[in-house]
């Protein structure tokens, strides 16, 4: 039996997979295997990445799934407790299951799968049994949250039945089994919403006598990293009689023979390599005799190391590794990796960093990589506006395969945004797809090009102690809302210092901005949004959903005189008085500000 010590990609900020894989890269899982979700998700603290292989290459993250730490544990050897917390002696699963898998211990149900939104893939052989230890939110009946196993990533062609009216809460809430009737490439999501996975155990339909192989945890000892490979010979039945087996092995990836070294003790590996094992019949003298056909197994040894940490103060960037003696490397823009642990940027950029670790004379390992947006921005001190230009033309290639009519693309797309005022990342342009209704949706009239907020991020800085009014004009019904204190119901997605605001309904109808007393101070048309932001760096980005946010313009206007000592032209705000701040009435009394919805004034 193999145990995963997965490749963990430490993520900081907004990141993406740098080594994207496809289903063609997934290895067929021909032998029994135990996937512990925690070892891939770093105990539920690292979000998976789309296109990442894990489980020694036997699993693929198809969609870029998510994680959790608050959905309980799965423990194959769990002993139940009574209402006082005392062990009852009763196993949650049976004794045979506990004996086989109990050594793996308790782990978070840290891998979240949700319908077709979070999907993983693997390749299994006929007769293989998959065992899932999960937390399915303890749902039962038709609402049970169990794996949906399908032959397509959209889960429209399931191989297992959806839960019926009599589907039990137990073991459905803890254990689910499925056996493959053929060799399949399968995609795994869930029925009925969120399902949280602790273990995926593969019990392959192996040939008689196949040895069990387990690759141990990555260990640091005496200045070196290693993983220990343990092989357990199994019996072989011949002529109705059970014989012990002898296992031979190779460490260079070649096929073992009877003359290869005989396995007698755990093998320490100090570099990435594949150990191959082959079982032979032992007729009683401890020597390999007849080969056990098909009774081979692999020990795939890989090493993984956390990415370094990127920290930045202004344009001064520092790369720090947790591993002693590691060499740090970084890159940004179009440049290749350069060695170094500190450098200075003159303008905003997305910095990617990784480290190299020398393991004696055996190997040099590369850590996972991580990325961070580093901002070198001037505070916006006067009104700035981003506008979009470009020409919409028919995308002939996309239209040829379209099921929704003519598709347009933008030629000569451009925006007005000084790079010292705005950091624009992953810029995309969009057009109104339906020419017959374009006039209805275009704002202003005749405009064809928009910023397509699919993967685009736009960041800017509001100076310390200041606020800024933001005015966004979108194509009609193309902008989603944000639940922000200053502008509930009416904002595009904004990330403020890592804080994520909610984002729900599409815009419909006009929108009234009211003061704290409920008085309407302004009515906006369907496609316009206004709100205020305080000091700091703010990032516009799409929050969720499948629709695209199409933006016509973004205007940022610093607000003078919003604080007790702020300058408003030549004058300062009075020590006592009333003014509007962030669309709310604020009263100044004895040098302190009070919102009429906050502290009560007497």
N, C-alpha and C positions, 0 to 999 in steps of 0.2 A: 504494500500500500504506500502510495506517495503522499507526501504532505507538502502543500504549497508554502513557499516563502516568497511572496509575490514581489513583483516590481512595483514599488510605491513611488508615485510621482508627487513630490511635495509641491503644492500649489500656493502661490501668493498672489492675491489680487485676481485680475482677469487673465486666465491662461488658456492655452490650447495644447493639444497633443502635438509634439514635434516629430513623432515617428508614427504617423497614422497608418493603421493596418486595415486590411479588408478581410472578408470571410475566406478569401483564398489563402491567407496567411495562417489560418487556424489549423493546428495539427489534430488529426483524428485521435480521439481518446479511446485507445484500444485496450487499455489496462485500467484496473481499479484505481480510484483517485479520490482524495479528500480535499475539497476546497474550503478553507476557513475564510469567511468573508473579511474578518478583522485584519487578516494579513495583507489583504489587498487595499482596504480602506484606511489602514493605519488606525485601527480601533474606532472607525467611524468619524475620523477627523479630516480625512482627505477625500474630496469629491472625485469620483472616477472621471476619466477623460475619454471623449469620443474617439474611437479608433485605437484604443490601447489594448494590447494583448496582456493577459494575466494567466495565472495558474500554469506556469511553465509553457505558455503558448497554446493551451487547450481551450481557453475562453477568450472572447472578444467583447469589448464594450461597444455596442452598436450606436448608442444614442448619447452617451455622456451622462450616465446615471447619477444618482444622488445617494446620500448616506444619512444615517441617524445613530444616535447614542442613547435614545430614550425609549427603545422598544423591547426591552428585556434581553435575556440571554438565552442561548441554546447550549445545552450541555448533554452530550450523548450518554453520559454516565450519571445523570442527575438522579438524586434520591429525594423523593417528595418529603415535605414537612407538614406537620399538623398545624392547627390554628395557633398553637403556642410557639411555633417556629422550631419544634423538635423534629429530628428526622424520624420518619415512619418506618424506614427500612424498605419501603416499596419504591421500585424504580419507575421513572416516567416511561421509559421504554423497556423492552425485555432484556433479560440477562445476557443473551447472546449478542445483542446489539451493543450493550454497555461494555462487554468484554472486548469487542472488536474495535470500538471507536471511543471508549471512555477516556483513553489517554490524551485525547485532544483537548479535553477540558471545556470550561464554560467560556463562551465568547458572545459579544454583542450580536444581536440581529441587526447588523450595521449596513447591509446592502439593501437599498430600497429599489424595488421594481414596481412600476405602476403602469398597468395596461400596456399600451404600445408606446408610451412616453419614455419609459426606462426599460431598455431591452438589452439582453446579452445573448451571445450565440456560442454554439459549440458543435462539434461533430461526434456523433456516437455510433457505435456498432450495434447490429441486431442482437437482441437479447440482453443488452445492458440495462440495468436498473438504476434510475436516478432517485435519490432520497433527498428531500429538502427538509431541513429543520428551519422553521419559520415562526414569525409572529404575524398572524393575519388579522390583527385587531380583533381576534376572538369572534369573528363572524361565523355564522352557521347557515345552513340551508342554501338557498339560491344566492345569497349575498356573501357567501364564503369567499375570502380572499386567498386564493390558491394559485399556484403557477399556471399560466397559460403557455403551453408548449406547441409551437407552430412551425410550419416550414417556410414562413415568410416573416419579414421584420415587422409588418403591420399587424401580425397576428390574426389575419383573416382566414387562415387555413390551419386551424388547430388540430393537433393529433390527440389531445386528451379532451374529455368531455367537460363542459362547464358544470359547476356545482348544481345539483338538483335540490328539490324541496326537502329531501331527507338527508342532505349532506350534513355530517356530524360536526359539531364544534371541536370535538377531540376525536381523532388526532389531527383534524384539519388545521387547528390553530397552532399545531406544533410540528407535525410530521406529515409529509405527503410523498407518495411513491408513484413512479411511472416507469414502465418498461418499454423499451424501443422494439417494435416489431420488425424493423429493417434498419439498414444503415441510413442514417439521416444527418442532414445539416439542420439543426434546430435553433429556433429563436425563442427565448424565454422572457416573458413578461408576467403579467398577472391578470386574473379575472377580478373584476369588481373594485379596482382601486389599489390603494397602497398595500404592498406586502413587503415584509422586512425579513431578510434572509441571513441566517447565521452560518449554515453549512449547505453545500451541495456535494453529496457523496455519490460517486459513480461506482457501482458494483458491476464491472464488465463481465461479459460472458467469455471468460478466459479458458484456454485449453487446460486439460488436467495436468497438474504438476507445476503450473505457473508460479514462480516465486513471488512473494510480496516484497516490494521495494519501498523504502521510505527515505526521503531526503530530509535530514534534520535542519534545525534552525541555523541561521547564519551566526557564527560565533567568532569573537575576537579573543585571542589568547597568545601570550608571548610575542606580541607585536605583529601577529598575522591573523587574517581572516580565513575561516574555513567553514565548510559544511560537511557533515558526516553522512555517508550513505550506508544504510543498514538493509541487509537482505535477509529474508526469512524463507528458507526452503519449505515446500509443501509436499504432501504425499502424492503418489501416482498409482492409479489402479491398473493392473495388468493381469489378464487371465483370472479375474475375480479376486485377486489378492492385492492388498495395498502395500506399496514399497515406499521407503524413504527416497529422497532425491538428493543428488549432489549438484551444486550450482557452480559453474565457472563464469568468469567475467573478463571483460576487456575495458580499458580506460581510454582507448583512442577511437571509439566509435565503430570498430570492426566487429564482425560477428564472432562470438565465442565458439570455441571447439572444445573437444574433450581434453586437448592438450593445453588449453588456456589456464591461467591461475585459478585455483579453487578458492571460493569464498569461504573464509573462516572467521573473519572479524570485521567490524565497521571500517569503512575506507574513508579517510580524510581527504578532501579535495580543496585545493587552494586556488583554483582557477575555474572558469566556466568550461564544462566538458560534459560529455554524455558517457555514462557507464552502461554497458550492455551485459545482461545476465542470461544464461541459458541453463535449463534444468536437464539432468541426465538421471537415468534410473540407477539407484544404488542397490546392488544385489547382496549387500551385507558386508562388503569389505571397505566401504567408505570411498570407493573410487568411481568416477563417472563411467557408465557403461552405455546402454542404448540411449539415444537421444529421445527426450520427451517432445514429440512434434508439436510445434506451436507454443511451447511453454517457455517463452522468452519474455523479458521485461527490460525496461530502461530506468536508469536513474539520471535524470536531467538536472545538472548542477548549474544554477545561475546565482548571481549575486546582485543585490540591489542596495543602493545607498540614497539617503535623503538628499534632496537638492540643498544647495547653500541658501543662506538668507540674504535678500537684497534689502538694504536700508538706504534711505536718501534724505538729505536735508538740503532743500533747494536742488541745485544741480550737482551737489557732491554725493557721490554714490559709493557705498561700501559693500563688498561681498564677503560674507563670513560663513565658513564651513564648520560643522560640529566635529569633523574628523581631524585629528592631529596630523600635521604634515601634508594635508591635502593641498593641491595646487588649484587655484580658482581661475576660471575663465569667464569672459563676458562678451556680449556682442549687442549691437543695436543698429538700426537702419539696415543697409545692405552689406555691411562689413561682416567678415568671418570672425570666429572667436579669437580673442586676444587674451593672453595671460595677464592677470593682475587682480588685486583685491580692492583697489580704489581708483577712481577717476572722476573727472568733472565734465558735466554736459553743459553746452552753451544754449541748448534748446530742448524742448520736451521730446521724449522718445520712450519706446517700450524696450526695456533692458531685459535680456535673457542671460542667465548665468548657470554654470555647471562646474563641477570639480572633478579632478582626477586623483585617484588614490593608488599609490604603488604598494603592492602586496609582496614585499620581498623581491625575490627573483622570479616569482611565479607568474605574475600578471599585473597589469595596471587597469584598474576599474574606473569607469566613468559613472558619476552619480546621475540621478534624475536631474532634469533641468527645471528651472522656474523662471517666470517672467513678472515684471512689475512696471507699471506706467510711472515714469519719473517726470514730474512737472517742473518746467522752467518757464514760468508765466509772469507777465506783468499784471498787477492788479488793474482791473478795469476802472478807470477814473473818469471816463467820459462815455457818452453813448456809443455803443458798438452794435452793428447789425450784420448778420450773415444772410446773404441772399444767394439765390441759385440761378444759374443760367445753363443753357444747353438746348439741343433740338431733339425732339422725339421723332424717331423713324421706326418703321416696321421692322421687327426682328424676324426676318424670314425663316431662319432655322427653328426658332421657338414656335412660330406660328404654324409651321408645317406639322408639328406634332401636338398642337394645342387642342384641347377639348372645350375651351371657353372662348374661342374667337381669336381675334387679332391681338398679338402681343407686341408691345413697343419697347424700345430701348433708347437710351440717351447718347447722342454724339456730342463731342466737345463740351462735356459737362464740367462745370467749374463753380466754386463758391468764393465769396468774398470773406476771407478770414485770415487776419494776420497771425502768423504762427506764434508770436509772442503774446497774443491775446487769447488765442484758442488753440488747444491741442486736439486735432481732428484725426481720429484713428479709424481705419477700415472704411474709408469713405466709399459709399455706394450712391448711385443715382437711380431714380425711378420715374416712371411716366404713368399717366392715367391710361389704363389698358383699353378702355372702351371708348373709341373715338366718338361715337354717337352721343355720349353723355359727357364728353370731356369739358364742354363749356360749363356744364352744371357744377363740375367739381373743381375746376381750375381756379386758383386764387393767387395772385390777381388774374383778371380775365386775360386769356391768351397765354398764360404761363404753361410751359410744357414740362419743365424739369423740376424735380424735387429731390431733396435728400431722403434717401431710403433708409429708414432707421431699422435695418435688419441686424447688422453687426456693427454699425457705425457708432462710435462714441465721440462726444464733443465736450471737452472740459474747458473751464475758465475759472478765474479767481476773483472773488470779492474781497476787497481790502479789509484789514483788521478794523473792527469797530464800525464798519459800514454795512449797509444793505443795498440790494439792487433789485429793481423791478424787472421782471422777465415777461416778454410778450412773444408768444409763439403762434404762428399762422400755419395751419395744416391744410391738406386737401380735405374736403368735406368728409366727415365720419371716418377719418383715417387716423385719429389720435386717441390713445387710451388715457385713462384717468390715473391720478395719483391721490392717495389719501394723505395729504399733507396738512398740517395745522393751518397754514396760511391760505390754502386754496383747495379745500376739500371739493371733490367732484370734478375738478377741472384742470388737471395737470398731466402732461406727458411724464414718463418715468424719469426720475432724477435720483442719482446716487449722491448722497452728501456724506463725505468722510466715511464711506463704507456702509452707511445706513441705507437700507432698502425700504422704500415706501410701497404701499399696496397699489395695485393697478387693476381695475375691474372693467367697468362698462365702457362701451364705445360712446362717443359723444352723440347726443341727439338733442335737437332743438336749441334754442337760445339759452344763455346762461346768465344769471344775475349775480353780481358781486355785491354783497351786503356788508354793512358795518356791524359792530357788536350789538346794536339795537335792532338789527333786522332791516334797516333802511337800505333800499337799493341805491348804490352809488354809481353803478355802471352795468349796462346790459351788453353782453358780447354775442356776436353771431356764432353759429354752430361750430365753425372751424377755428375759433380763436381761443387762446388760453392766456390768462394773466395771473401772476403770483409773484411773491417776493422771496428772496433768499438772503441769509445772513452771511457773515464773513466765512472765508474758507474756499476750498476748491470744490467745484460742483461738476458733476458729469451727467449729461443727458445720454440715455441709452434705452433701448427697448427692454421692457420688463418681462413680458411673457406673451404667449399666444402665437397663432400662426399668421395672423394678418400683419401687413407692413404699415408702419407709421410713415407717412409721406409729409415732409416739412417744407414749407415754402420759404419761411424766414424765421430767424430768431433775433430778437432785439434785447440787449442788456442795457439798462439805464441805471447808473448809480444814483442813489437817493441821498441828497444832502440834507442835513438838519434832522436826522432821525434819532440822534442821541442827545443827551443833555448838554454835551460840549461840542456837538457837531456843528460845523459851519454851514449856514444856509445863506449863500451869497455873502453879504457883508455882515449879516446879523447872526446871532446865536439864539437857539430856542430859549424861551423864557424859563426862569426858575420855576414858575408855576403857570400852568396853562394846559391846553388840550391840543393834540395834533393826531394825524392819521399815520400809523406805522403798520406795515404788513397788512393793509386792508382792515386794521382794527383801530378803534379809538383808544388812544393812550393819554393818560393824564399825568402831568408832572406836578409833584407836590414836594416841596422842601428838598429839591434836588434829586428826587427818586422818581422812577417811572412806574406807573401802575396801569395794567390793562383793566378796562371796566369789567372784563369777564374774569379777572383774577382777584387780587387783594381788594377787600372792601374798604372804601375810603370814608372816613367820618369827618 
